[in-house]
Amino acid sequence: VQLQASGGGLVQAGGSLRLSCAASGSISSIDVMGWYRQAPGKQRELVATITCGSLINYADSVKGRFSISRDNAKNTVYLQMNSLKPEDTAVYLCNAVQVIVQATYYWGKGTQVTVSS
């Protein structure tokens, strides 16, 4: 499974960005797709995940501001980020979990999101 993320960039506080992540390769049985982020000097943290059945989980820090969605036909997951804050600045990494007997985790290369104050 290969994950290609896009949509990062530089935005002012209060602005919006939309991230996309497309899965390709042996993509059967991908259950969960989602986004994590890692800021300099900090641990990687969950942002949002969505299952193939559209069950969604958000980090408390992004609830009400970010929205995750998924197009199963296109094997693509999206993250709409609104009301961005400087503390949202991080590398955002796409994640997919494929379940065939056991779970295998895949990561994309990440896309930089920088929010200026």
C-alpha positions as CSV (number, residue, x, y, z in Angstrom):
1,V,0.0,0.0,0.0
2,Q,1.3,3.4,-0.9
3,L,-0.1,6.6,0.5
4,Q,0.3,10.0,-1.3
5,A,-0.7,13.0,0.7
6,S,-1.2,16.5,-0.6
7,G,-2.7,19.8,0.4
8,G,-0.4,21.2,3.0
9,G,1.0,24.7,3.0
10,L,1.3,28.1,4.8
11,V,-1.9,29.8,6.1
12,Q,-2.7,32.5,8.5
13,A,-4.4,31.8,11.8
14,G,-8.1,31.4,11.3
15,G,-7.6,30.1,7.8
16,S,-8.4,26.8,6.2
17,L,-6.6,24.0,4.4
18,R,-7.8,20.7,3.0
19,L,-5.5,17.7,3.0
20,S,-6.0,14.6,0.7
21,C,-4.4,11.2,0.9
22,A,-4.8,8.6,-1.8
23,A,-4.1,5.0,-1.3
24,S,-2.7,2.8,-4.1
25,G,-1.3,-0.6,-4.6
26,S,-2.7,-3.7,-2.8
27,I,-5.5,-1.7,-1.2
28,S,-8.0,-4.5,-0.4
29,S,-9.1,-4.8,3.2
30,I,-8.1,-1.3,4.3
31,D,-10.2,-0.6,7.3
32,V,-9.0,2.6,9.0
33,M,-7.6,5.6,7.3
34,G,-6.6,8.8,9.1
35,W,-4.2,11.6,9.9
36,Y,-1.6,12.0,12.5
37,R,0.7,15.0,13.1
38,Q,4.1,15.6,14.5
39,A,5.4,19.0,15.5
40,P,9.2,19.6,16.1
41,G,10.3,18.2,19.4
42,K,7.0,16.6,20.0
43,Q,5.6,13.1,19.7
44,R,3.4,12.0,16.9
45,E,-0.3,12.4,17.8
46,L,-3.6,11.3,16.4
47,V,-5.6,14.0,14.6
48,A,-8.5,12.0,13.2
49,T,-9.4,8.6,11.9
50,I,-12.3,7.1,9.9
51,T,-13.2,3.5,9.3
52,C,-14.5,2.1,6.1
53,G,-17.9,2.1,7.8
54,S,-17.5,5.8,8.5
55,L,-16.9,5.6,12.2
56,I,-14.9,8.7,13.1
57,N,-12.6,9.7,15.9
58,Y,-11.1,13.1,16.5
59,A,-8.5,14.4,18.9
60,D,-10.0,16.7,21.4
61,S,-7.8,19.6,20.2
62,V,-9.4,19.6,16.7
63,K,-13.0,18.7,17.5
64,G,-15.3,21.3,16.0
65,R,-12.6,22.6,13.7
66,F,-11.4,19.7,11.6
67,S,-13.5,17.3,9.6
68,I,-12.4,13.9,8.2
69,S,-14.1,12.2,5.3
70,R,-13.4,9.3,3.0
71,D,-14.2,8.3,-0.6
72,N,-14.0,4.5,-0.6
73,A,-14.4,4.4,-4.4
74,K,-11.3,6.6,-4.8
75,N,-9.5,5.1,-1.8
76,T,-8.9,8.6,-0.6
77,V,-9.3,10.3,2.8
78,Y,-9.6,14.0,3.3
79,L,-9.0,16.3,6.2
80,Q,-10.8,19.7,6.1
81,M,-9.1,22.0,8.6
82,N,-10.8,25.2,9.6
83,S,-10.1,27.9,12.1
84,L,-6.5,26.9,12.1
85,K,-4.2,27.9,15.0
86,P,-0.5,28.3,15.2
87,E,-0.4,25.2,17.4
88,D,-1.7,23.2,14.5
89,T,1.6,23.6,12.8
90,A,3.1,20.2,12.1
91,V,3.9,17.6,9.6
92,Y,0.7,15.8,8.9
93,L,1.0,12.1,8.1
94,C,-1.6,9.9,6.4
95,N,-2.1,6.5,7.9
96,A,-3.9,3.4,6.7
97,V,-4.6,0.1,8.5
98,Q,-5.0,-3.0,6.4
99,V,-6.5,-6.0,8.1
100,I,-5.8,-9.3,6.5
101,V,-5.5,-11.9,9.3
102,Q,-3.6,-9.2,11.3
103,A,-3.4,-5.4,11.1
104,T,-0.6,-3.8,9.0
105,Y,0.0,-0.1,9.4
106,Y,1.1,2.1,6.5
107,W,2.3,5.7,6.5
108,G,2.6,8.3,3.9
109,K,5.5,10.8,3.7
110,G,3.7,13.6,5.3
111,T,2.8,17.1,4.3
112,Q,3.8,20.3,6.1
113,V,1.1,22.5,7.5
114,T,2.3,25.9,8.9
115,V,-0.1,28.3,10.5
116,S,1.3,31.8,11.1
117,S,0.0,34.1,13.9
